[in-house]
């Protein structure tokens, strides 16, 4: 695998993992004030919320790594 593709995939995966952890942490601490009725809707909302954090942080992590790479 070329070095650039490996670089991008590892940075995206690392950022996505960090974003999932942050999104899950924020959801668990904020969940008390956010009432969603039903189980399917709650899990869907949680998954979309965590994906929001994960995708944003992964792209930011990749952009920062590309900026700082020499």
N, C-alpha and C positions, 0 to 999 in steps of 0.2 A: 504494500500500500504506500503510495507516495507520502512524503513527510507532511505536506500541507493538509492533505485530507485527514491523516491521523491526528495532526495538531487540532484541526477544527472539530473533529468528532470527540476527542477527549475533553476539549474545553466546553463544548456544548453539553456533553454528558455530565461533567462535573457541575456546571452551572445549573443544569436541570435538577440534579440531586439536591443541591443547596436550596434551590427554589422550592422544591417539594417539601423539604424540611421546614423552611420558613413559612410557606403557605399552610402547612398542617398546624404549625405552632400558633400562627395568627388565628386560624379558624377555631382551634380549641379554646383559645383565650377569649375570643369574640363571640363564640357561639351562644352564650347565655342571653345576649341581647338580640339575637337573630333567630326568630322562630319560623321554621318551615314545617308545614303540616305534612304528614305522610312520610314514609321511609324512603320511597324511591326518589321523591323530590329532594329530600334532604341529602341523600347520597350524591345525586346529580349536581346539586348546588355545591356541595363540598368538592367534588371532583373538578368542576369548572373553576372554582376559586383557587384550588391548589395548582391547576394547570396554568391559570393566569400568572401566578407568581413564578412558577417554574419556567415558563416560556420567556417571560420578561427578564428574569435574572440570568438565564442561560445566554440570551443574546447580548446582554450587557457584559457578561463575563467574557464571552468570545470577543466582543469589540475591544474591551480593555486589554485582553491578552494580545490581540493583533496589534494594538497601538504600542504596547510596551515591549513587544518582541523585537529583538535586534538581529 
